[in-house]
């Protein structure tokens, strides 16, 4: 199975699985300002360009991350618009139960995105929901 990878060192990793029509995204750093993730929107676009409408996304928020800085919300919104336009079927987000503030923020972002996003505290539950 081919895997195509994009990353911003110490910030995020994207792995695309065209055969599964899926991409995985892991946020690992603290994205405070746009210069922390200068190619994020470009990488999201490249990832969805490798997939067909109806693709699924698994995202993980690492325990080392802090809530994103307000100044990057524009980039996050742009990436969500790209995902929506490309035909995202659903997105499962795993976030540690220890990250209560990030969880609350993510729940608000999920509602505003227009995407079918669910937040999970167990990876197994997230994977199961994606396969339904």
N, C-alpha and C positions, 0 to 999 in steps of 0.2 A: 504494500500500500504506500503510495507516494504521499509525502508530507511536505508542504511548502511553509517556510517559516519567515516571519518578519519580527523585528524586535527593536526596542529602544533600550539599550543597556541599562540595567538596574531600574527600569520603569515598568515595562510590560513585555510580554511575549505573545505572539499570535502564531498558531499552528493551523494550517488549512488542510482538510482531508477531502479532496474533491470526490473521491469514490463514495464517501459517506454523506456528501453534501452537508458538511459541517465544518465549523471552525471553533477553535478553543482560544480563549483569551485569558491571560493571567496578568493581573496588575500586581506588581511587586514593590513598587517604590512610592514615594510621596510626590505626587504631581501637583506642584504649587503654582507654577506659572507655565504659559504656553511654551516657553523655550525648553522646559523639561521634557516635552514630548513633541518636538517639531515635525515629526513624520507620522504621527498617530493617524490622522485623518487619511493621509495618503495610503498608509498600510491597511486600514480598514477597507478602503476602496479597492485596493489590489486583492485583498482577501475575498471580498464578495464577488469580484469579477471572475474569480475561479470557480464560483458556485452557481447553482441553478436556483430560480425562485423556489421557495419552500424549504430553504436550508435552515439548519438549526445551529444555535450558538450555545456553548458552555463557557461561562466566565467564572473566574475565581479571584476573589479579593484576598490577598495574602495577609496574614496577621501583622506583618511589618508595616502595612500601609496605614496612612492617616486619611481622614476625609480629604478629597481633592480641594485644591484652592479654588476660590470663586472665579478667578480669572480664566480657568480652563473649561468652565461650563459651556462656553461657546463651541469649543472643540468637541466636547462630549455630545452636544446637541447635533453638530454637523455629522458626527459619526452615526448617531442614531437615525438621522434622516437618510443617510446612505444605506444603512441596514434595512430600513423600512422600504425604501424605493427598490432595493434589490430583492425583496420578497422574503424577508425573515419570517419564518413560520413561528418560532418561539425561541426564547432565550431563558436558560436556567442559570442562575447566579448562585454560586456557593460562597458564603461568607461565614466566617467563624462566629459562633455564638458570643465570643468574647468582644466582638466589635460592634457593640450596641449602637453607637453614634453613626457609624458607617451604614449599618443596617437600616436605621431610620431614614437617613439621607437617600439611600438607594431605593427604598420603598416609594418615596416621593418622586424621585427621578423616573422610576418605572411607570408610575401612573401618568406622568406628564409626557412620556415618550411616544405613546400610541402603539407601542410594541407589546406583544404578549410576553411579558417578563415576570418570572416568579423567582423569589429569593428563598434559598434553602440553607439550613444549618447543617445538613448532612449531604455529602457528595453523592452517596448512594440514592438518596431521594431525588436529587437533581437529575442524575442520569436516568433514573426510572421514568420521571416525568417527560424528559426529552424523547424517550422511545415510545411513549403512548401515542 
